[in-house]
Amino acid sequence: MSKIGRKPIDISGLTVEIQGNDISFKGKKMAGVHTLPDLLKAEIVDGRVVLKAARKTADTNRVWGLHRALLANKIIGAQTGFDKQVRIIGLGYKAAVQGSKLQFSLGYSHKIDFELPAQVTVEIDKTGQLLTCRSSDKEALGLVCSQIRALRKPEPYKGTGIQYTHEVIRRKAGKAKSA
């Protein structure tokens, strides 16, 4: 039995309908449909969605846990949404919002324009170095944050670049003077 798959998903504050293998949900931030594979079935028990195995195969546990996690992320996104913070470290490194684009100054000879997808919003603090990304789609949020980080990855010697706020960068020692 799947340890993750058997956990119930709380649906308070949402409207959820199950029709065969399609689970449709609507919350204050998002609405959508999640389709389960034929190996699984869903039920609503005591205000929670419970996924159960329709039939046992070698792949049942793997698929069960995966679809429970995907459905839980969609439901949490529909209820409250997700946010992730990215920090820019470096002298003169900053970002600015220009409509639906972000403009980065990252120490290159040019500024970098970054197009934001429609479902992701970004707030920048007044220093221009702390970006708070918000979305109801966890996958799109993670993709945008990783693309922003890839513009200037953290450098191990000085520690400059773009990093997640919870990320720890291991610093390396520079050149040592020989005596």
N, C-alpha and C positions, 0 to 999 in steps of 0.2 A: 504494500500500500504506500502511496506517495505521501511523504511527510508534509510537503508544501501543498500538494493538491487537495488534501482533506481539510485544510483550514477554511472556515467560512469567511465570506466577504461581506462586510457591513454595508448596507445600502440605505441607511437612514438619510432622509433629505433628497432622495432620488426616486424617480419613477422607473421601474424595471419591468419589462415584459419578456417572457420566454415563449418563443414559438418554434418548436422543433429544436434545431441546433443553433438558432439565431437568438442572441440575447441583446435586446435593444434597451438603451438606458438614456435618461435625460436628466441633467442636473443644471445648476445655475450657471456653470461655466462652459459646458459642452454637452452635445448629444451625439450618440453614435450607435453602431451595431457591432457586436463581436460574434463571429461564427466559430462554433466549436467543431472539432473533427468528429467523425462517426463513433470514435472510441469512447467519447464522453457524453454525459447528459447533465443538465443543470436543473436545480429545483430551488424554490424559495421556501426557506424554513425559518420562522420566527424573525422576519425582517432581515434575513441574510441569504445570500446566494451560496449554495453548496454545489460543488462539482463532484460527480460520481462517475466511476468507470462503468460504461455501458457493457463492455466486454473486455476480457483480459487477453492481452497479447504481450509480446516481449517489449513493445514500445509504449505500453499504456502508462507506466509511471512517469516516463520522460515527458510524454505529451501532456499528461495530467498536470504536472507541476508547472510546465511552461505556460499552458493556457490559463491556469489559475493566476499566475503572476501577471500575464498580459492583461487579463480581464480586471484584476485588482488595480493595476496602474491606470487603466482607462477610467475606472469608477472613481478612484481618488482624484484624477485629473478633472473629472466632471464635477466633483464636489468642491474641492479646494484649489486645485492646480499645484504646480511645482515651481520652485525657484532655485537658482544656482548662482553663486557669486564667483566672479573672475576678477583677479587683481592684476593691475599693470604696475611693474616695478622698474624704475629706471629714470634717470634725469632727463626730463623733457618728453618722456613717453606719456601719451595720454590718448583719450578717445573723446569724440564729440558726436552727438546725434544730429543728422541732417535729413529730416523727413523720415523715410523708411530705410535710410542707410546709416551706417556708422562710419566715421572717418577716423582712422588711426594715424598717429604720429609715433613711429616706433624706432627712430634713429636711422632709418633708411634715407636715401636721397629724395624720396617722394612720399606722399601721403597715400595710405591704402584705404580704398572705399570697400565697404563690406555690406552687401545687400541682405537685409533681414527677411526671413519668411513671414508670411502673414500671421501665423499662429504664435509667434514669439515676439515679446516686447522686452525692451532693454531700458533700464534706468541707470543713469550715470551720476555719481556724486559730483559735488562742485569742484573737486580737484581733478576730475577726469580720469581717475585711476582705479575706481571701484565700480565694476559693472554688475548690476543685478539683473539677471535674465529670468523672465517668467513665461510660463506656457501651461496649457492644460494637457499637452502632449509630451510625455516624458522622453520619448525617443527623439522628437524634433529638438527639444531643449538640449539634450546631451550632444546631439550632432552640431548644433550651432555653437555651443560652448567649446567643443573640441576644435571646430574650425577657427574660432577666434584665437584659441591657445596656439594653434599651429602657425599663426602669423608671425609669432616671435616666441619660440619655446624658451623656457627658463634656462639660463646659462649657469653652469655649475661653478664657475670661478668667481664671478661678481654677484650672481643671484638675480641679474636683471632679466626681464622678459615678461611673459604673460603666464600666470599660474592660477589654479583654483585656490580659493581661500583656505581650504582644508589640506592642501597639498604641502608636503614637506620636501624641499629640495636639498639633497645632500651636497654640501659644498666640498670642493676639492682644494687642496693646498696649491698655491702658485709656485713659481720657480723659487728655489732656495738659493741664497747666496753661498757660494763656496768660499771657504776661508783661504 
